Amino acid sequence: MSSQTATAEPQLLHLLDQLTVEEKAALVVGAGLWSTAPVERIGLEPVVLSDGPVGVRGTEGGTSAMLPAPSAVSATWDLTLAATAGELFAAEARRHGVDVVLAPQVNLQRTPVGGRHFECYSEDPHLTSEVAVALVTAAQAHGVGMCVKHYVANDSETERTRYLSRVDARTLREVYLQPFERLVQAGAWSIMGAYSGVDDGEVAAPMLEHGPLVNGVLKEEWGFDGLVVSDWVGTQSVAPAVRGGLDLQMPGPDGPWGDGLLDAVRSGEVAEHELDDKVLRLLRLAARVGRLSLPDGVAGAPPSTTSPLAVEWTRDASAAFLRELTARSIVVLKDTAGLVPLTAPGEAAAEGDRTSSGTALRVALLGSAAVAPFFQGGGSSFVVPDRLSHPADALREALPEGSEVVLHAGSRALRNPPLLDVARCTDPVSGEPGLRLDLLAGDGTVLETQTLATWDGWLQDVRPDADAVRLRATVRVDEPGEHELGVGTVGVHEVRVDGDVVATGSTVVAEDVVLASGHNHPVAVVRPLTGGGTADLDATLQVVHPVGYDDFVRAALVHRLPGPSPEDELAEAVAAAAASDVAIVVVGTTEEVESEGYDRTDLDLPGNQDELVRRVLAANPRTIVVINAGAPVVLPWLDDAPAVLWGWLPGQEAGTALADVLTGATEPSGRLPWTLPARYEDVPVPHAVPVDRVVDYAEGLDVGYRAWERRAATGAAPAAPFGHGLGWTTWSYESVAVGTEATADGGLEVTVSLRNTGPRDGREVVQVYVEPPAEDAERDPRRPVRWLGGFAVVDVPAGDSTTVTVRVPARALQTWDDGTAAWRTPPGEYRLRAGRSVRDLRLTAVVPVGDIPR
Ligand code: BGC
């Protein structure tokens, strides 16, 4: 508990005493979608919560600074950048009137197909913890709460509100609980309980009712004094969730606690005092974020925890920081021909900086993701960005004068055709330009009619008595050739084109569709049409009334114009590549593929993107492939590509960051925070489809790279190992030593000397992996072959050498002993291996544990 809060504790208890049971019951339920209830009498204002890991969305609309996806932040392995991202979160929260940000997500990337993989930091618990602690600590230092999510073992999306993760206690402790434990030690102010549940061998229960893990481990054992918040609409019960340790049901005011908690107290099913600790935790959080001001005359008002931000976070300042963060996150998977930074053919790479030997370049920028980058993943983390930088614009700006950038999609990655341009539509009744919208009651009566000049695919905040909408338009399709016209929607619907029924649906949907994100990217059913006139579009669609969320209608109206065939598009791109000094192909996933709410079923690049890469590689040997994806995709042409960069889901600075890397302004010093498989068949955990509602974590401690290491001698090699990333210089690892004194926490200090042997100044991520004593092969065969013990980031000028200290915490040497339910350090000779990735280990130090005090 922080000393500031300790000062306020007696006053918080005093305030608690003044509350009526009705007020207590109202305080532990949201007052709406994004805030808690106020009690003016005691100086308590609403506490406002908002998503999420990619930026602070805010509750009033408007735009936000959009960060690269969290997996990109961790790919920097740079805790200073992570802390600055935390500051930016605090500033953005202030700007949007938000007190608690629903981030970071510290679940692990257990399987590469996980829909929220991009929102997580890593497949490794230590890297996840380090990045999250830096970010949360920095944000909270400015009085903004971070709500760490989703406690615990909520690592996949299929049936996400129903499944139980079956995880043994040791695996939970050593892997999945690790980041949460570290964040509690670091003083996190709130934690979100997951939709899913856990079966730890002792208790199988939904997380929000899991007393042993929430009350027992989190609150009692670790001493967490913050607020446990439900995931949205995740609470399923009254008394079991009250006793399971949930403190705040979100959203409200309805839902199980809103509807039933006060009655449960009145009937004696729940005792009033069972609410006290929950209310106290809410008051504590409110005090911490500055939403509790004690009335005049009450002594000991909680001091404000807000310290000034070091930087004034103007939009320019956040753009400059995000540009650096995103460029730093980019991983050089390979560059066998020295294509990055860009040079003219036959020209040597400029020392240190830009191409600006001044040679003008003709660049072919290709791929649907070059034309329409996938800036951010789908789901609740979504923000509307303050600005968006596109690669073509940024490259044109950055390249030497006289350069030319030609842009071609070449590939099609999306299933759905593009959105219909409403300028083509006429209201068939009034004859006015636009779409006709009728709001219909259950009996078909028209409640309201409008002609809409724009349509972004959604009707939000629909009046509650409306059951359906009818959308009609006469659509101009006068270009000769084949058009496609259609609608993607959710729920009950009937869509007609020119009087013919092209799609129907009879399933009534509610909050289930929001939780599964099915409303974000509905697959459109389209009707092919021969152009030359008009087409009548007539769609009757359900109004979705989801408990806890706002009512809406979803209608992705789509239209593909006659145009080049996919084959023609490929050919155009290939011709442009052949005529250029260098080809840059951007390929990746899409919002239809990487999203909260569902998992992927394979790791393929969607559409014909692989074909585009193959053909461009054949047309121009000077080709750089950039991957625009948050999670692994299989790259079947990797061996043939001279240069491949992992460009992540880059956020608002997609263009400027990529241009900085390609022109040599910033080193792409990212390292993979997960393993890149070469083939889907080799993936250790290829899916997380529950069987009878259970996801079995049968791989135990061998998560991610640890599974690949276990079978290194016999199994397939990954395309790129955990920790891999080349940067743009070369390194020689010269010596390693381990301090003989334990550090304050009983851990180890490993010093590594290394030299930058390349021609450029560079940044290295020195990684130290721990290998267990040889006797563990028999004594503890479950113990992984090696695991990340620590890391350090260091900048070294070309030719210089340096020595870095890597701290390996005591926990890195410990195991959880199920028998005694305690941590222990198995004695023996541990090998500490320093290197550039888990498969590029350059130096080894042996340390006898048991012989040094700890
Ligand atoms: C997600 C959470 C998110 C919440 C509020 C849920 O569906 O799982 O991560 O914070 O919605 O948007």
Residues whose N, C-alpha, C, O or C-beta is under 5 A from the ligand:
A	BS01	BGC	D51 L102 D231 W232 S380
